[in-house]
Amino acid sequence: MKILRLPLRVVFGLMMIIQVGQIKAQDIHFTLHQMTPLAFNPANTGAFYGSYRISGLYRDQYRSVLGNAAFTTPTFSVDLPVIRGFKETDWVGVGMFFYSDKSGSAGLTQSSFKISAAYHWAMNKKGNNILSIAYQTGAVQHEIKDPSKLTFEDQLVGNLNESVDLANIDKMKKGFLDHVGGLKFTSKLNKTDEFTIGVAAGKFGQPNWSFLTMGGNYRVDPRVHAQIGMTTLMSDKVKFSPNISYQKIMGSPANSLVLQGMLDYLHSKEKGLVLKGGLGYRSGAGIGDAVQLMLGADIKVIRVMLGYDINISQLSAASGGQGAFELAAQYVGTIYKRPNPDPIILCPRF
């Protein structure tokens, strides 16, 4: 058996994370998932009111445990509706999504760049029931940025006499082509209320994710993500948006259930200012993984959000309850066609 050597504080943090049974080997996740519309379901591509949408998010996790080796995850996406579909009420959306997830003193990084396309089919003449069918593809890779910072701690386990031979590591980079399919159903219940349900799946084929040229056999299992939510107007100024999402790594006990509720308060209609706040819960072993706090505002076509995870898992003994911090912004732009009126001929009087 071989073990990778890491600084003691990092090893301690990783050991604590591994003990959280339900979330071990979990894929990336975000508290402000609504600010990363293309990350989990490509059926969200072009599904908004506007000409184009630009979204960005930064997540920083477990810094209280890992210090400068904490998990840092920036994301960026752009999507837009481009053409009308087979019917006047149908449309096609396209977009691109990028993320980079980095951790550890040697800079272990997983990154991806994907493009997506979605067809939004109006199921009735009024166009208030929409079925979205989407496909997303792109490269996913991981790499060790600075192998010189890797050390090996055989003494952590007394019966180990071997270390990983760096010469047996092919390249400090490994990747594969990912394919993701997505479906989403959206129903406008009335003038103010809306219901959505969607599912997406990707990472098929179980590609080998190991750096080792010999003996390495770490397979990536498929991932399934499901989401259900709605938006309802509670008064002239208050809107409530409950949401449930579930993420499952197939062939593994790793899964995550997230329950969230968001309130929007119309502070100023003239200034287009809407204040936002909400709470959430993410499952895990024992009583769960984290309690989520969300704050933000809509300022006309710009949305800014802050997210914070209060860690309640077994790792809280080391983290002091400090989980993850997220900062996100989203801009929805509209391109208006300039009118082309007939020329007006002025006939002055003589």
BARO-967911 format. One record per residue (C-alpha): x, y, z. Coordinates in steps of 0.2 Angstrom, whole numbers, plus 5000, padded with zeros to 4 digits. Example, Ala and Ser with C-alpha at 12.3 -4.5 7.8 and 13.67 -1.06 7.14 Angstrom:
! residues 2
506249785039 506849955036 
END
This chain:
! residues 350
500050005000 500650174996 500150345003 500450524997 501350635009 500550795014 500850935027 500150875044 498751005045 498150955027 498150775031 497150805047 495850905037 495750775024 495550635036 494150735045 493250765028 493450575023 492550535039 490950625034 490250465025 488850535014 489950675006 491550585003 492150584985 490750714981 490850824966 490851014966 489351094974 488851274977 487751354990 487251494978 486851364964 485551484956 487051594952 487951454942 486451404930 487551294918 488551204931 487251064935 485951064921 486251124903 484351144901 484551304910 485551374894 484551524887 483151504900 482851674906 482151844900 483451944891 484651944877 486151874886 486651824904 488451834912 488751744928 490251734940 490551644957 491951624969 491951494982 493251474997 493051325008 493851255024 495151395025 495051385044 495751205043 496851205028 497451385028 498251435011 497851255005 496051285006 494851234992 494551384980 493351374966 493051514953 491651494940 491151594925 489751564912 488951654897 487251604889 486051674877 484451634867 485051644849 483651594837 481851544836 481351364835 480151264824 478751364832 478651554836 478551514855 480051394854 481851454855 483651384856 484951444869 486851414868 488151454881 489851414889 490351374907 492151364915 492651314933 494351284942 494351194959 496051204967 496651134984 498251084993 499951154995 500451074978 498951154969 497950994965 496751074952 495151014943 494551124929 493351114915 492751214900 491051164892 489851224879 488051184879 486451204869 484651184874 483051184864 481551254873 479851184867 478251274871 477051134875 475451244872 474951394863 475051514877 476851454880 476651444899 477251264899 479051234893 480051074891 481951104889 483050974881 484951004882 486650934879 488350994886 490050934882 491850984885 493550944893 493750904911 495550884918 496550884934 498350924937 499650954951 500251124948 501851114958 502450934961 504050994970 502951034985 502350854987 503050765002 502750585009 502350545027 502650355029 502750385047 500950425049 500550245047 501750135056 501749985044 502150085028 503850065021 503550135003 503250304996 502450344979 503850344966 503650514956 504450424941 502950314941 501850464938 501550494919 501150674919 500450784932 498950814921 497450694917 495850734907 494350664898 492950724887 491350744897 489550734890 488050794900 486150774895 484850884904 482950904904 481851034913 480051074914 479451244918 477651294921 476951464923 475551434935 474751604934 475451784931 476551774947 476951594951 478051474942 478551284945 480151204939 480851024939 482350964931 483650824930 485450804922 486750664921 488550664915 490250594917 489850424908 491150294903 492050294920 493650364914 495250324923 495750474934 497350414941 499050504938 499950334940 500550244924 500550074933 499350014947 498250174946 496450134944 495350274951 493750284940 492650434939 490750374941 489250454933 488450604942 486550634942 485850804948 483950834951 483050994956 481351044960 480751224965 479451354963 479151544965 477651614973 477051794976 476551814995 476151994994 476352144983 478152164989 478651984995 479051834984 479551664991 480651534982 480851354990 482051234981 482651054983 484150984974 484950814975 486550754968 487150574967 488750494962 488250324954 489150174961 489550264977 488750304993 489150494990 487650594988 486950764994 485250834997 485051024998 483451115005 483351305003 482051445004 482351624998 481351775001 481351924989 480752094996 480352234983 481152384992 481052514978 480052484962 480752654955 482552604958 482252424953 482952364970 482452194977 483252134993 483551944995 483851825009 483751645013 484251495023 484751315017 485251145023 486451025015 486450835021 487850735027 488250605040 487450635057 486550795058 487150855041 488550945033 488051125033 486751265037 486751395023 486551585024 486151685009 486051875006 485951984991 485052104980 484352134963 484852314957 483952324940 484752194929 486252154941 486152024955 487452014968 487451874981 488351814997 488351635003 489051565019 489051385025 489051355044 489851185046 488951065057 489750895052 491150805061 492350925054 491651065064 492851015079 494251065068 493451205057 492551295072 490951295062 491751395048 491351305031 491351395014 491151575008 490351624991 490251784982 489251794966 488651914953 487551904938 487052024924 485652004912 485852114897 484552164884 484952214866 483552324858 483352334840 483352514834 481752574825 481952614807 480552734803 480052804786 480952974783 479953124786 479953254773 479753434779 478953554767 479253734773 477953864768 478453994756 
END
